[in-house]
């Protein structure tokens, strides 16, 4: 099956999570899938560049066409019976209102949903949200989880119970950093934050006398190094379409605290300490509990190594290949 993967054009301002995901999946696809990539010639910014992308994409189709995300609108002129679209989340619909919301909803979800054979989503949570917010029929939506790279391997570390290193992933509004700061105030913690801090964040950290380090715009290998150098990973996010940091922590062998909302419990299984992400006291108690309970830490680490087996690239590649086969047969 000659399968073309359609990617957005790179932009230095974006985190390239979609590209990194499929860079892992594509090499793991079974041998019958002959893959090639097509990157949009224009950045997905402004009306005319998007029209250009939508008109250009059909000239590069294969037996199977896989729109990997973000540029959903290029489905407009693709061959419906041979095209699938992956939708990673619907946060864009919460960022605006009025006419802009109506336009985004139509060109990024409703119209593409009509112009492809199948939509894949990365969690049951996103499937439910997509149905509720767009009315796309459930039978058209297939759940194929994100995967975790086999290159991320266990990295044992002696736990620093005196002053644990706590790794916070993300600083955007959904990453819940403000509550994390309040939750660990007064604890003997070294906080490492991945993501650019705002002046408000810095003010809160200083006000609460928290010792912290901040890193952003890091290459992925350096992000993984911070996983290896921490004692606990904290990912008490308020909204996630998937929640890859859970699997990254599992793979390295670090206990992780995560939220009980959106897709996070689905991904974590029994391999994380789950809290109410809106409850600062619960977050604080989870940090204290992991610091003082080596048996719980070891249990979560062992469960994590089992959990990641569900998300190996080969398993996810086989799921995508089965969908491509459905398209070719139809």
N, C-alpha and C positions, 0 to 999 in steps of 0.2 A: 504494500500500500504506500503510494507516494503521498506523504503527508507534509503539508506546508504549515509552519508555525508563524503566525503573524504577530509581530512585536511593535510596540510604540517606539518612536525615535527617542534615543537617550537624551536626558536633560540633566545637567549637573546639579540642579536644585532638588531632584527627586532621589529617594532611596530606591534602588533598583531591585526591590524584593521579587517582582514578577520575573524578571530576567534571571535572577539567581535561582529561583525555584525551578524554572524550566531548564536551566543549565544543568541541574541535577537530574531531572526527570528524563530528558531526551536521550542521554547516553544509556539509560537503563531500560529503554523500550525494547521489546522483543524484536528479533531479527526480521520479521515480516514487515515491520514499519520502516520505510525508507524516508528519513526526515530531511527537510531543508528549512531554512529560516528566511523570512522576508521582514525587513525592518521598514517601517513607514518612512517615506522620503521627507516628510514634513513633521515638525513638532506638533503635537496635538494642542495647539493654542490658536484661538481665533477662528472665525467662520471659514475663511477662504482656505486656510491650510487643512482644515478638517474636510472640507469638500474635496480638495485635491486628493487626500488620503483615501476617501471613500470611492472616488472614481478610479484611482490607480490600483487599488488592491485587487479587483477582479481579474486584472491582467496577469496575476501571479498565482492563480489557484492551482491546486493539485487534485488528486483523487479525493483527498480529505483535506479540509481547511480547518485549522484550529486557531481561533482568535484568543490569544493568551491573557488578555485583560486590558483594561483602561480604554482602549480604542474600540469600544463596543460598536460604535456607529458605523464602522466600515462593513458591518454585515448587510447594509442596505442593498448593495448590488452583488453580493456573493451568491453562489449557487446554494440555495437553501438546503437541499437534500444531502449536501456533502459538507456542511459547515457546522461546527460546534463553537460555542463561546464559553469561556470561563469567567465567572463573576466572583470576585474576591470579597467584596463587601458592598454595603449600601450607604456608607457614611456620607457620601456626597449629597444624599437626599436630605440630610439633617443640617446642611451648611447654608441653606438659602430658603427662600419662600417666594410666593407670588408667581409671576411669569417665568422667572429664571428656573424655579423648581419644576414648573410644568414642562419647560423645554428640556431640561436635563432628564427628567423622568422619561420623556418620550424618546429622545435620541440615544440615551444610554441604556434604557431598560425595555420599555414597551415595544418600540420598533425593532430593536435587535432580537427581542424575544420572539417576535413574529417571523423574523427573517433567517432563523437558524433551525436546524433539526433538533438539536439538544443544547441545553445549557448545563454546564457542570458548575457546581459550587463547592466550596472547600469545607463546609460543615453543615450539619443538620440545622443548626441555628440560622445560617444564611439562607438555606432553602425555605425555612418557615418565614423568615423576614421578607424574602423575595415574593413569596406567594401573597403575603398580607399587604405589601405595599404596591404591588404591580398587577396582581390578578393573574399572573402567568400560571398555567395549569401545572399541577404537581407532577403529572406523568412526563412532562417535558424536562424536568429538572433532576439531574443525577448528582449524587454526592460523591466526590472524589477528593479525599483529603490531601493537604499538602504533605510533602515528605521531608525527611531529615537526611542530610548527607551522611554516607558511610565514612566520610573522611573525618568526621568529628568523633573522636575516640575517648574512652575513659581516661581521666587524669587524677589519680588519687592525691589527696591532700590532708595533712593533719589539721583537724578543726581547731581554730583559735577560740576557745571558749572564753578567754579573758576579754578579748576585744575582736569579735568577729567582723569580717569584711562582708558587707551587705551590698549586693549588686542590684541596682535599680535600672530596669530597662525602659527607656523612653521618657520623654518630657512633654509630649503633646497633651492636650487637655484630657484625653481619655486615659492617659497613663497614670493619673491619680497621684501625682507626686506631692501635691499639697497635703493630702491626707497621710501619705507615707511620712512626710517630715513631721507632722504633728504626732504620729504614732510612735516614732522612735526618739522623740525629744526626751532627753534625760538618760537614755540608755548609752552604755559604753560601746558605741558602734563606729566603725569606719565605713562611711557611705560612699560608694562609687556609682556615679550616675552616667549612663550612656545617653547622649542627646543634649542638644544645646539648651542651656538654662536661660530663662528670662530674668530680668532684673527683679521681678517679684519673687521668683524662686530663690534667687541669691539672698534677697532680704529675709525670707522666711528661714533659710538655713542659718544665716548669721544670728537672727533673733533667737532661734532655738538652740544656738551654740552647738551645732552639729558639725563634726569634722567630716569634710567631704572632698572628693576629687571629681572633676567633670571632664568628660571626653566626648567629642562629636566629630562627624565626618571621618570616621575611622574605616580603614579597609577591614574586610570581614575577618581576616586572620587575627587582627588586633582585638576585635570584639571578642573572638573566641578566647584569646589570651586572658581577657578580664574574667570570663567564666572560670577559667582554670585557676585564677588567682583569688577567687572569692570563696567564702564559706557558705553563704546562703544567697540564693537568687530570689528577688522580690518582684513579682509581676501581678500586682493587685489592680489590674486594669478594669476600667468601667465598660469598655466595648472592644471586642476583638472578633473579627471574622474567623480567625483560626487560633492564633496564639503560639507561634513558633518558638518563642523563648522557653516555653515549657519543655519542648523536646530537646532544645539545645542544652538546657540544664540537666535533663535526664541523661543525655548522651555523654556529657562530661563527667557526670557523677556528683551533682550537687543537689542538696535538698532545695525545693522551691515552694514558695508561698504564692498562691494565685487566687483569683476571685471566683465566686460561685455564680457568675452571670454569663450571658451570651454563650459563646462557644467553648469557654475555658474548661468547664467540667467535662465536656465531651472529649477534649484533647487530653486532659490530665488523667482521667480515670482515677486509679488509686495511687498515682505517682506524684502527688502534690498535697500540701496542706492547704485546704480550701477555706477561704474566709469570706465574710460579707465585705466587699471592697469599699462600701460606703461607711463602714464602722471602724473608726480609728482604733478603738479599744481592742477589737478582734485582731487587727493587724499587729498591734503591739504585743498582744498575748501570744500570737503565732511566732513572732520573732523571738520572744523570751523562751517559749516552749522549745523551739528548735535549738536554741543556744544551750539549754540545760538538759536536753533529753537525747543522749547519743543513740539509744535504741530506736527512737523514732526517726532520727536522721538516717541511720543505716537501713531501716525499713523502706523509707521513701527512695533512697538511692537504689536499692535492689529492685523495687517496683518500677523505678524509672527505666532501668535496663530492659525490663520486660515490656514496658509500655512502648518503647521506640520500635519494637519489632513490627507493630501495626503500621508504621509509617516509613518503612524502608523504600528506597527508590524503585527497586524491582517490583515490589507489590503494587505501588502506585502506577508504574509503567504498564503493568499487565491490565489494570483497570481501564486506563486510557485506551490501550490497544483493543480491548473488547468493544469499546464504544466506536472506535474507528471502523472495526469490522462490521458493526451494525449499520453504519452509514454506507459502506461499500455494498453490503448485501441488499440494502433498501433501494 
